[in-house]
Amino acid sequence: MEVTSTLDIQKVSQILKLLGDKTRLTIMKLLETNECCVCEFVAIFNTSQPAISQHLRKLRDAGLVKENRKGQWIFYSTNKENEYYPFIKELLGYLSAQDNLITDLEAQGLRISCE
């Protein structure tokens, strides 16, 4: 991993702690190539809406994801303006793709489309 500048160890430690949770890490990997709403994550992870909202809140509070309102839906995406984004992108590059989860969601007719 080639990092062009040094990063604050305290902040990196907090980011790694957040991403140490499998659900949050998977969310970040999915958001690397997709924009998703809470209800899609509820279906993907087969868990409650409040649980997913808590994961997203933690990622948002850390500045790792951002929200985009489309009508009644709030969609989440990776915050590429975050100063730690290059580090996170590099880290996510080592993980296997999770796009099959989105494909499965589409096959079940559960993918949200606001277009």
N, C-alpha and C positions, 0 to 999 in steps of 0.2 A: 504494500500500500504506500503510495507516494503522496505525502501531504506537503503542500507548498508553504504553509505557515503553521506556526505552533498554535495549538488549541488549549483553552483553559481546562485544566484537568478536572476541576470541580464540575464544570458544565458537561464535559464528556462523560464523567462518572454518572451524572444524573440521566443523561441520554441513554447510556448503556443499561442503567437500571430500568428505565422505562421499556426499553426494547428487550430486556431480559424476560418479559412476559410473552409467551408464545402467541397469544391473541393479538397483542399490540404489534409484535414483529410481523405477523402475517398481514395485519391491516396495512402497515407501512409498505410491505412488499406489493400488496394489491393496489395501493394508491400510487405506486411507482408508475403504473401504466393505465390506471383507471380512475375515474371519478365515481364515488359511490355514496349512497345515502345510508342512514342508520338502518332502515328496514332491510336493505340488501345484506348488510352485515349480520343482522338478526337471523336471516335465512341461511347465510353461509355458515355461521358458527352454531346455529341451532341453540341460541341462548336468548335471554330476555333483552328487551329494548333498554331498560335502565342499565344493565351491565355493559352493553355496547356503548351507550351514551357516556358512561364513566370512563371507559377506555379512550374514547374520542376526546373527551374533555381533558384528560391528562395529556394526550398528544397535542391538542390545541394550546393548552396552557404553556407547554414547553416550546411552542412555536413551530412544531414539526409538521402540523397540518393546518390547512385553512378551510374556511367555510365559504360556500357560494350558494345563495338562495336562488332557486328556480321555482317560481310559483309557491306552492305549499311545501315544497321539498327543500331540505338543506343538504347539499352535496359536499363531500369532503375530498380534498386533494392534497398532495404533497406541497408543502410550502418551500418552493425552490428559492425564495428570497432569504431564507434563514441562513445565517452565517455558517452554520454547521451542516448545511445541505450537502456540500461536496463529501464530507466525511460519511454522512448517512448513505449517500448514493453509492459510495465505494463499498461500504459495509453490505448494503442490500445486493450489490453485484455478486457477492459470494453465495447468495441463496438461490435455490431452485425457483423457477417461475411458479406462480400460483394462479395463473390465468385460467387453469382448468376449473377453478372454483367459480369464476365468472361465467365460463361456458356452461357449467352445470346449472347455474342460476338462470341463465337464458333459456336453457332447455326445459326448465320447470315453469317458464313463463313468469318468473319473479323479478326480472331485471327491470328497473324503473327507466322509463324514457320520457323525457319532457319536451322532446323536439316537436 
